Amino acid sequence: MNHTPSAPDRAQATLPFVSLASFRAAHNQLLTVHRQSGNTPPLMAASARFIEQGRTLGALLDNEEERTVAQSALDYWAAILYRSGTEPPESALAEFDWSLAPELADDLCPYVGLDAFAEQHQALFFGRERLIQEALRSLERSRLLAVVGPSGSGKSSLVLAGLLPALKGDAAPGSAHWCYAPRMVPGSEPLLNLARVLAALQVDPAIDTDRWSELCATRLAAEPQQILALIDQQDAPLLLMVDQFEELFTLCVDDAARRAFVACLMSLCQTPGRRHTVILTMRADFENLVSRLPDFQPIFERHLFRVTPLNAAELRASIEAPADLIGLKFEQGLVDALLNDILGEPAALPLLQFTLLKLWEHRQRNYITWDAFQRLGGGRLALANSADAFYQSLIPEEQLTARRILLRMVRASDGLEITSSRVRLDSLHSAGEAQDRVDRVLEKLILARLVRLTQGDVASDSQVEIAHEALVRNWPTLVAWLEEERDKIRQRQRLTDAAQHWTTLERSPGALLPATLLHEAARFVESAGMELSPLEAEFLQASQQALVAEQRRELARQAELQRAQMEAQQQAGKARRLRRLAQALSLLLTIPLLALVLSVQQRRSLWQPLQSFPRDMVPALAASWISAAGQPDGMMICAGTSNIGIGCTQEGRTWNIFQQDLPTGEPARPTGSEFSGAVRGVQAISIDATNRQRIMAFFWDGNAYLSEDGGVRWRLTSQGLPADPSRVSAVALHDHLALAIVDAQLYGSQDSGGHWSPVSQFSQPFWGAVHDVSIDASSGMAYVATDNGVYLAQRHLPWRWERIIDLPNVQRLVKRASGGEELLIVARGPSDQDILYRWRPDQPARPLAVFTDHVQTLAADPNRGSGVAAYVLLNSGEVVAISDQGVKHSLGRRPDWPWEQSLALLVVPSQTNTASTLLLGHTTGLLRFDGSLRLPAP
């Protein structure tokens, strides 16, 4: 949003009254003078000036109620003047003028989004006054307050931004002089975390807090009542707030530590003579876990304080009161619309705060507008739409990383509920993924406020979590992922919990997995293709070693038994049986279980890596094989990678990777490229069929670059393109014509990218979003797939388009090299199915095949003798060949899907006109299909 810094100054200089409050103050002052002195000439003059100045206030008032109040005051003084015989000036309020509304600085934001209100937000915390007073009355009768409510009900916010500031303001007798400990969460080591809080209260500045905390935790584990001795140095009563009390059961697996921690809390709030106070917050769906502590359960239940939902008036206050503090206004009726959208939602508070934060970011001067509200999708869809927009802005490899990160931050409960879970930051750096990419995506998730980072006392204790439970419930994309991964999440959580329990018990052999559970874990790791954390790998290895040791002991025992029997009976037959038994038992030691668990073995697939291509993600593929005048016969194939560069070959065997400006192996030399850094992070790539040395590529930065020497030197060709595009999905290059799809809109250039302009504005009728673009290598005709059908532009008329196929939601298209104009297209059907059509100019589009999964890439087979019309790459990673008669034949997929994914498909013809070669851009490199491409006859 563009700001005009001079707007407030202009308003002050132009308008005598800049608010209704200042207008009312002047009106009341005139009333006082009038009552005291009557209709004196000075009062009449002052009344006329008030009318002249006051009517200009209308330029700042758009609320009808406020305008009515102001107009009534002006009319009152106009009547006074008229009755005194003086002709009043014009008294009608001026029309509202947007240009005079003041700007509001970004740092004045009155809303917190998905974050909980903290103590520093107390001035912005409204709507909970009634509940705060009830909590204060409860604390007058008790020294324990268990604040319980559903996720998203605002438990932590109520305590941190409402109750604690009230107590510090002496809302309870003597509470202004209490000692307030820092907020704590139990975590996996509640006693140690409690000791760290107590260490912060120590008055000795020379204390080694880490060492003191460890000793204190050990002391409290043995004698919980010693907590009183540790805090008796304080002159005032202590208030301890334990947030997220459910972590005592969900993260802590040590029952003895759990009981000792609760005993410490009870010692605080039950000791006579000192008014120590404990406030807990806990999610209602974990309330039943308190039954694991039968001595504590009745006390907990007696001191329950339930957080009830806000009513409509309280929700309105939480919207309008913070806005009034800074002069933020809402267009008429917008607050009512927000309330209607939010009321009844399980996570109403965080959804409302998130929506308000997004509306603030899209404000116009000091106004929240209907236009911003509608663009967000309203209160119910604002979070989902914002999360979807963020996810779609990522490149494919980052989307895969974001999905993995978010799924690591949820845990499956015993029932159907899936909840958010904190994970250690370092656990996200798995061996199978580049750490810099994980850090990059995680930083984007945090900046988008979808993930929250909690810094630990040491770097290894830093944790990350989904910003709010509302995201788990209200983002359909994440919900769909969770449904797919529910069983895997639950099994993974069991493995993680078992490993953590093993460390809690100081790696006791009794906490290792027995044979049956170890085999089950091994099968799960293999089938899921998952990466293990260092702790999980160590735990499984220790379990395996313990199993092998047990097998050896059993072997020795059986051997000793047989030896004793042999010596007693001295029979040769028993000696032979002993040898057979020893051999059989020794086979137990050769089971490669550990290898199965710790490194999932490669299973045979028809898709195998090209050994001449490096292992790196390949999101874009392009090829040119049309012989052109003045060009040598041959074929150019290029693969755009995420990290290494662009790889090209003209022989089909040897690949040259162009890192920065130079092909691998050539000496450095000046090149004159117009950008610094490596040629990496490719989104889309195209090779000019008329000159195979000309390559155009779009990189992660959204810029277009052109090489005219096979990829050695590059120049920037982005003039006219959007400054910060989210996604470039396709590019096509033919001679001097370039077409690219940027954020679902078509852009074109007639000078090889020197100057771009939006093509969509020239299309008639309007075609909606553009999904695919292709330029025929031989004819130069351009085709685009749009929401409103397929459009064609002749070679020399690139801005004049005509619709040739009238089908809605066309997603993919490709022209068959059959000597005539034949197109294969994929359109999204009414049941969300993808339908493959064949089209010729002399007949309507005819369905050829239907797919329940969406088509990611469509490619035609250039070799007519194969019997294959097209190949499709589905979102599931499967490649399917479709015959001319519409028969589908699966070519399989890599067995490590969905952990590794296929991104692009390319069909390369044989120069001998035999079977084609299939290349697959994959997260692990470039794969080739090693099976037969000739379909059986129908």
N, C-alpha and C positions, 0 to 999 in steps of 0.2 A: 504494500500500500504506500502510495506517495504522500508525503507530508509537506505542508507548507508552513515553515517555521514562523512566518510573519503574520499568520492568521490571527493569533490571539492579540498581537499588538494592534493590528488593524481594527479588530473588534473594540478594543479599549479606546482607540483614538476616535472611532466613528460613533459609537453608541454610548450615551451617558450611563445607561443601565445595562449591565452585562448579565444580569440574572433577575429572576422574578423576586428573589429575596431583597435585593437592593431596591427594586421598584417599590415593594411593599413598605420598606423602611421609610422611603421618601413620602409615600402616601400617608403613612401613619403620622409622620412629623407634621405634614400639612393639616391633618385632622386636629392635632393637638393645638396648633396655632389658631385654627378656625374656631375651636371651642372657646379659646381664651379671649380672642380679640374680635371675632366676627369678620364681616366682609370689608376689611380695610383695603385701601389701594395697594399696599405692598403685598397682601395676601392674594389679591386678584392677579397681580403681575406674576407672583410665584406660581399660581395655579395655571396660568397660561403657559409659562415655561415648562411646568411639569407635563402638561398635555403634549406640547411640541416635542419634548425629549422622550416622554414615555411611550408615544406611539411607535418610536423606532425600535423599542424592545421586541415588537412583533417579528423582526427579522431573525431573532434567536429562538422563538417559541414555535414548536410544531405540535405541541400537545393541546388538544381542544379545551381541556379543562383549565389549563394554565392561561390560554388565550382568553377564555371567558372571564376569568378573575381579573386579568389586566384590563380588558375592555370595560368591565364594570366600573373599575376605578377611574378610568378616563372619562367615561360617560358621567360619573358623579360630579367631577370638577367642571365638566362642560356645562352641566345643569346649573351649578353654583354661579358660574360666570353669566349664563344666560339670564337667570333670575335677578342678578344684580345690575342688569342693563348693559353688560359687556358682551360683545360678539366673540364667542369662543373660537379658537383655531380648530383646524381639522383634527378630529379625535379618533378616527378609525385606525386600528393597529396596522402597521406595515405587514406586507406578506413575508412569509418565512424565506430566508436566504441562506442556502447551504454554505456559500462562500464566507459567511461571517461566523460560522460555528468554529469554536476553538479546537486546536489539535491537542491530543493527549499523548504524552511520551510513553514509550514502550515499558519503561520501568515502573509505571504507575499501575500495572496490571492488577486488578482486584480479585482474580480467580486463580486457583492452584491446579486445575486439571485433575489428573488421576492421583496426584500426590495427596497424602494425608495432610491435614492442617497441622502445622507445628506451632510451638509456643510463640514464635515471632509473627505468626499470622493472626494473633488474637484480635487485632483491630478489624480484620476482614471476616471474622467468624460470627455469623448471624443465623438465627432460626432455631437455636437450641437453648434459648434462655429458660424455657419452662423445664427442660430436662436437667439443666445445670442446677437449678434451684432444688429439684427433687434429689439430685445426687448430694448436694450440700446438706440437706435435711437427713439423708441416710448416714452421712459421716458424723453428724452430731450424735447419733445413737450407736455407732459402730466404728471400729478402727480397721475393718476390712471391707473393701468394696470390690465385688466381682462384676465388672461391666461386661455383659454378654449380649451379642447381637449377630445377625447374619452378616456375611461378607458384603461390604459396601454400605453398611448402615451407619458408619462414621464413629465407631467406638474409640479408636485412637484419637481422632480429631476432637471428639467430645472432651476427652481427658486432657490432651495436650494443649489445645487452643481455647478450651472453655473452663474446665474444672480447675486445673492447676493455676492459671492466671487469677481466677477468682479467689482461690485459697491464698495465694501470695498477696492478694489485695485485702487480706484479713476478713474474708467472707465467713470464716469459722472462727470461733473464739481463740485468739492467739495465733492463728495460722500464718500471719505475716512474719512471725519470728521462728517458724519451723525451719528445720534443715531439709532441703530438697535434694535427694540423690539424683544423679543423671538417669534418664530413662534406660532400661535394660530389656533385653529379650533373652529367654533361656538358652536358645540354641542347642547344639549337641552336647555342650559341657556347661550345664546351668550353674554349678557351684563355682567354676572358674570365672564365668561371666559375672556372677554375683560378687566374687572377690574383687574383680577389676573395678566394679562400681564402688565398693567400699574403699578401695585404694585411692580413688579420686577424692575421698573425703578426709584422707589423712593430712594432718597439719605439718608433718615433718617433710620439708622440701627435699631432703637428701635421701629419701627412701627409694629403693630400687623397686618400682611398682611391679615389674614382671615377676621378680623373685618373691616379693611380698605376696602377690596374688596367688602364686602357686602354693606357697606355704599356707596361706589362709584357706584355700580350697581344700587342702589336705586336712587341715584342722577342722573345718566345718563338716567334712564327710564323716569324721569320727565323732564329733560332738557338735551338733547343730546349734545348741544353746549358746555356744561360744560367740555367736554373732553379736550378742548383747555386750560382751566384753570388748568387741572390736569397735563398737560405735559409741561406747560410753564416754569416749573422749569428747563427744559433741555435747555442748551445753543445752541444745534445743532438741525437741522430739524430731525423729526422722520420718520423712515420707518417702516410701519406695514405690515406684511405679514399674510394674512388670508388664510390658506390652507383649502381645502375641503369646499368651500363656499356653496356647495349644502346642507350641514347639516343645514343651516339656514332655509331650507324648509322641509327637510326630518326628522329632529330630533326635531326642535323647533316647538311647536304647539301653541305658544303664539304670535298672530299676532302683538300685541302692542310692545312686546319685539323685534320682528323681525324688525319692522319699526324704532324703536329707535336705534337699532344697526346700521342699514344702515345710519340713520341720523348722527350718530357719525362718520362713515367713510367719509361721504360727508363733514362734518365739517372739517375734517383733510385735505382733498385734495382740498378743494375749498377756504380755508381761505387765504386772501392775506397777503403778507409780510413774511410768513414762508413757506419754501418749504417742508411741510410734504407730504409724499408719501404713497400710499396704493397699495399693490399688492395682487390680489385675484387669486386663482386657483379654477376651477370648471369643473366638468365633463360635456361633451357636451350633454349627454342625459337628463340632468336636466336643461338645459339652458332655456327651455320654462317656468320654474317655476318663473323666474324673472318677468314675466308679472303680478304676484300677487302684485308687487310694481310698479304701473304705473308711479310714479314720478321718480323712479330710473331707470326704464327700458331704456329710451333713452340715459341716461348717460352711462349706462353699455354697450349698443350697440356701442356707439361712441368710446369706449376705449377697444374694444375686441382685443385680440391678440391670434390668433389661432395657436395651436401647430400642425404642419404638420408632416407626417411620415418621418422617416429617409430614404434617398435614399441609394442605394447600397454602394456608397463610404463612406457615413457617418456611416453606419452599420459596414463596414469593419474597419473603424477607431476605433469604439467602441470595436471591438474585439482585434485588433492587437496592438493599442497604449498602453493600460494598460499592455499587455503581454510584450511589449518591455521594459517597465520600470524595470521589474525584470528578464528579460532573459528567459521568457517562450516562447516556440516554438510550432508550430503546424506542424504536418506531411503534406507533400506536398498535396495540393488540398483540405485539410480539411476545411479551411476557406471558400472556394468557396462552398463547400457542405452545410456548415452552412447557408450561405447567401441564397442559393437556397431553403433551407428548410423553412427559416423564412420569406422571402420577401412575402408580401401580407397578412400575418396573422394580424387580428385585434389587437391582443396584442403582436406584434412582439418584443418590447423591453423587457418586463418581461420574455417572453418565451426564448429569446436569453440569457438574464442574468442568468436565472435558468439553462439553458443547459450548459452555460460556467462554472457556479459554480460546477455543477455535473461533468463536464469533468475535472475541476481542481482537484476535490476530487479523480479522477481515473487516475491522471497523472502518467507517468513513468519518474522519475527524473525531468527534466525540459521540458518534451515533452507531448503534448496532442496527443494521437494516434488514428488512425482509429478504432482500436479494441475497445477502450473506447466509441467512437462515435456510433459504431454499436450496442454495448451492451446496450446503453441508448435508442436506437430506433430512433436516429436522433433528430433534433431540434423540430419537431412537436410532437413527442411522449415522449420526455424525461420527461416532467412534469407528464403526465398521467401514464407512467410506474413507475415513482418513487412514485407517490401517491398510485398506486395499490399495489406496493411492500410493502409500509408502512402499508396499511390497512390489507393486508394478513398476515403480521407479528404479528398482534394483535390476542389475544385469542378471542373466540366468544363473551364473555361478554364485552370485551373492544371494539370490532367492533360495537356492539350495542350502547355503550356509545359514541363512536366517531361519529357515524351517527347522534345521537341526538344533539351532540354539534355543528356539522357542519350545520345541518339544522336550528339551532337556530340563526345562523349567516347570514342568507339570508333573504331578504324581497322581496315580489312580488310588482311590480309597477302596475300602472293602466292598462298597456298594457300587452304584453307577456314577457317583460324583467324581469328577476330575478337578483337582484344585492346583493352584500355583504353588511352587516350591522354590525356596532359595537354593542355589547351587554355588559351589566355590568357583571363582573366576578361572582359576587355573585348570579346572576340570573340563572346560570348553576347548582347551587346546589339545585336541586329540592328534594322534600321530598321523592320521590319514588326511589332514587338512592343513593348509598353510596358516601359520599363526598370524601373519600379517593380515590375511583375509578375514579371519575370525575377529581380530581386533577392529578391523575396518567396519565390518558389518555390525558388530556389537556397539561401536561408537555411534553408528547411524541409528540403531534401535534406541539408544539412550537419548540422543538428540531429538528423536521423534516422540519421546516420552512414552514409548511402548515397553521399555525395560528400565528398571531402576538398579543402580549400582550402590551397594553399601560398602564403604571402605572399612576394612578391618584394622585392628591395632597393628598388625603386620600384613605385608602384601599377600601372603598365602591365605589369610583369613578373609580377604575381600570376597563378597558374594554378590550375585546378580539374581534378579527375580523379575517376573512379569509385573508391570507397573501396577496392575490392579486385577482383582478377580473378575471385574466387569469385562475385561478383554477376553477372558476364557469363555465367558457366557455369551458375549454379544458380537463377536467377530466370526461370521459364518465360515470364513476361510480356515481359521484356526480350529473351529469346531469340527470341520470336515477332516482336517489332518488328525485330530484327536480320535475321531471315530475309526480312522484307518489304523491308527497306531495304538489303540487302547490296550490290547493284549500285550503288545511289546513293551509299552510303558509300564504296565503292572509287573511283568516279569523282570524288566530291567530294574525296577524299584526294589524288588525282592533281593536281587543280587547285590545292589548297592547297599541296602540295609544290612544284609548278612556280612558284607565286607566291613562296614563301619562297626557292627557289633563285635566282630573279631578284633578290631583295633582297640575298642573300648575295654575288652577283656584281656588286653595286653598280649594279643596274638596267641591266645590259649588254643592248644590243639583240639580241645573239646568244642570250639566254635567253628571248626572247619566243616566243609560240606561232606556228608557221607557219600558213598558210591552212587546211590540212586540219584540224589540231588545233583551230584557233580555231573553225571551223564546228562541229566535234564538241562543243566546250565550250558553244557557243551553244545547240545543240539540247538538250544535257543541262540547262542552266539553265532553258530554256523548259519542257521536259517535266516537270522536277522542281518547278518553281515555287518555287525556293529563294531565300533571301536571301543575298546575297554580303557577305563581310566587306569593310571598306574596302580592305585590301590586295588582295584578289581582284578587286574592281571596278577598282582602279587598274591591276592587271596586265592584265586583259582590255581595258581602254581603251587602254593602251599598245600592246598587240598589234594592236588594231584600227587605231590611228593608224599603226603601222609598216606594216601591210598596205596602207592607203590611200596612204601615201607611196611604197611600192614600185609600186603601180598607177600612180601619177602619173609616176614615173620611166619605167615601161614605156611609158606613153602618149607621153611626150616623146621617148623613143628611137624608137618606131615613127613618130611624126610627123616627126622629123628624117630618118629613113631615107626615108620617102616623099617628103619635100620635096627631098632630094638627087636622088632618082630623077626627080622631076617636072622639076626644073631641068635635069637632064642631057638628058632626052628631050623636054621641052617639049611634052608631050601633054596635051590637055584631059581625056582620059578618065582619066588617072592622077590629075589634080587632083580629079575627082569621087570617085574611089576613096579619095583621102586624106580628103575630108570625111566619107565614109561610115565610114571606119575610125576617125576621131577621134570621131564620134558614138557608135559602138559601144563604143569604149574608155571614153568618158566615162560610159557607163552603169554601169561598174564602181564609179564613185565614188558612185553614188546608192543602193547596196545598204545598207539600214538595219541593218547587222549590229550596230552598237554598241547601237542601241535595242533590238534583239532580245535582246542579252546582259544589258544593265543594267536593263531594265524590261520584264518579260514583258507583252506586250500583252493586253488584255482580249479573250477570245474570246467570240463570241456564245453566249449561253445562254438557255434559256427561263425561267430564274430570274434576275430582275433586281431590283436594290435599289429599295425605296420611297424616292423622293426626299424625301418629307416626314418620313422617319425618319432620325435621326443614325446615323453609322457607329460602332457599338459592339456588343459581343457580346450576343446575346439568348438566354439559356438557358431562359426560361420564357415561355409564352403562355397567355392565358385569354380567354374571350369569353362573353357572355350575350346572347341574342336572344329569350328568351321574354317575351311581354307579360304583365305581372302587374298585379293590381288596384292602382289608385292610382298606377301608374307610367306615364310617357309611353311611347308606342311608340318603338322605336328599337333600337339595338344598341350594346353597350359592348365594346370590344376593348382589352385591356391587354397590354403587352409589358414584361417585366422584364429590365433590362440589367445588365451587370457593373459599369459605371463611372459611367454618366450618371444613371440613376434609373429610374423607372417611367413608361412612356408610355401614355396612354389616349386613345381617341377614341370618340365616339358617332356620328360621321358616316361614318367609314370613309375619310376623306381627310386631315383635319388632326389631327396628333398633338401632345398637350401633354405635355411631359416634366416630371415633378415632381422637381425637384432640391432636396434637403433638405426643407423644408416647403411650398414654394410652387411652383405651376405656372409654367413659363417665361413671362415677360412681365408677370406681375402684381406689384404693389408688395408689399414685405415688410410683414408685420403679425404681431402675436402670434397663435400658433396653439395653444399648450398641448400640443404633442407631447411624449411621454414619453421621448424619446431624442434624443441629439445626433448630428450628422453627417448625411450625405446618405442618401436612400433609394436605396441602390445595393447591388450584389452580391446579386441575387435568386437564390434556389435554386428556389422554387416559388411559384406565385401562383394565386389563384382568385377569381372574381367571383360574388357571390350572385345567383342568378337571380330571387329574389323582391324584390331591391332592388339595382339595378345600381350604386348609389353605395357599396355595401359591398364592400370588397376586403380580402382577407387575403393576406399575403405572408410567406414565410420568407426571411431573409437569411443571409449567410455566417456570421454569429455563431450560427446555429442558433435564434434567437429568432423568435417569431411576432409580427407587428404587424397591427393592424386599422385600416382607414380607413372612415369612414361618410359621407364627403363627396366621394367620387370620387378620393381620393388626396391631398387637400390636407393634412389633419391625420391623424396616426397615433398609436396608443397601443399600448403593450406588452401582449401577451396570451400570456404564456409560463408562467404558474404551473402546475407539475406536469409540465412537459416535462423531458427529460434536461438536465443542466447543460452538457454539452459534447458535443453530438452530432456525428458525423462527416458525415452526409448526410441531408438531407430531400428525398425523391424525389418526393413528390406531396402536394397538399392539396386538399380539397374543402370548399366552404362553401354551406350552404343554410339560410336563415333563421337560427336560433340554433344549428344543428348544424354543427360543424366536425370534420373528420377529416383526419389527417395521418399520413404514413408517415415515421417517424424511425428511421434505422438498421435498416430492414427490419421494424420493429414498428409496429403501428397504435395511434395515440393519438386520443382523442376528447374533445370538449367540447360541452356542451349550453347554454352561455351565451356563445357567440361567442368562445371562447378565454379566458374569464375563469378557468376551472379545467379543466385537462387531466388525463386519467387513461389508463393503458394499457388498451386494449380487448382485446388478445390474451388476457389472463388470464380473460376471460369467455367465450371461444369454446370450443365443444364440437362435434366433437373438436378437438384441438390442430391448428392449421392451418400451423404452421411460419412461414417468412418471408413477409411481405406485400410484394407488388411493385407493386400499383396500386390506386387507390380512385376511386370515382365516385359522385356523388349525382344521381339523375335530377331534372332541372329541374322537371318538372311534377308528379311523384308524390311526390318527396322520399325515395324508397327508395334505400338505400345498397348499393353492391356493392363487394366487395374481391376481388382476385386474389391467391391464396396458393399455397404449395407443395402444398397438399392440395385445390385446387379453387377454385370461386367461391362466395362466401357472400353472403347477402342479409339486410338488416335493414329492417324496416318503418319508416315515417317516425317514428312515435311510440314506437318501441321500439329505440333505437339500440344497446343493449347486448345484444340477443337476436338471435343470428345463426343462420341455417340454411343448410346447404350445398345449392345448387341445381344445381351442375355438378360431377360427380365426375371430374375430370381432374387428373393431377399436373402440377406445374411451370407453373402459369398465370402468365404474365408481364404481359400487358396485357389491358384490357377497355374496351369502350365500348358505350353503349346507342344503338341507332338510333332516330331520331325518326320512327317509322313508324306511330304510333297504337297499337301493341301492345307487348308486352314481348319485344323481340328484342335479343339481345346478340351482339356480335362479340368474340371473345377470341383471344388468341395464347398458345399453350402450347409449351414447349420439349420437342421429341420425343426419343426415345431415341438418335438419331444426332446430337444437338446441332443439329437443324434446328428452326426456328420454324414452327409450323403455325397457320394462321388458321382458326378454326371459327365457324360460325353456330349460334346456339342459340335455341330457342323453348320455352316451358314444356311444350308438348304433344309434343315430340320430342327425342331425344338430340342432343348437339352433333355437327354434321356438318362434316367438313373442307371448306374452301373453296379454300385455296391453301397451298403449301409454299415456304419460303424457306431457302436455304442460309446466308444471312447473318442475323444476329439483328435483330429488330425493335426500334427505339429508341422510336418513337411510333406509336400506332394512332389513326386518326381516321375517323369515319363521315361519309358525305356526307348532309347533311340534305335535299338536293333529290332527291327520288325520280326525277325525270325525267331525270337525268343518266345513269342506267344504271350508276352506280358504287356499289358496296356500301361500300367502305372505301379509305382511303389509308394507306400505311405509309411511315415514314421508316426506312431501314435504317442499320446502323452504318457502312456504306460511304459514306453521304451521299446515296444514290440514293432518290428518291421513286417509289413504285409505286402505280398505281391498280388495284383489283381489281373486276371486274364482278360482278353478282349471280350469274353462272354460274361465277365463279372464274377468269376470264381475266385475266391480268396484263398491264398496259401500263405500261412505264417512262416516267416524266416527266423522266428525266435527273437530273443533278446538276451542281453548279457545277464548271467544269473545273479549279479550283485545289485540289480535294480531292487528298491528305489534309492539305495544309498549312493549309487553312482548312476548317472542318467545320460541318455542320448539326446543330442541337441540339434543336429542337422544331418540331412541325408543327401547324398550325391550319387547319381548314376553316370558312370563313365563308359562310353561305347568302346568296343574293341575296334582297332583299326583294320582288322581282318573281317569285320562285320559278323563276328560270332557272338558268344555270350558277353554281356556287359559286366563291368566291375562295379560293385556297390561299396561306397565308402561312407562311414558313419562318424560324424563329429561327436565325441564322447568326453565325459569328464576326465577320463584317463588318457586321452590321446585320440589318435585316428585309427579306426577299426575297419577291417575289410571282411566281407562275407566270403567264406571259403566253401560254401555249398553250391549246389546247382541252381542256376537262375532260369532254367528252361522248364516251364510249367508242363505238367502232363496234359495230354489232349483231353478235351471234355468228353 
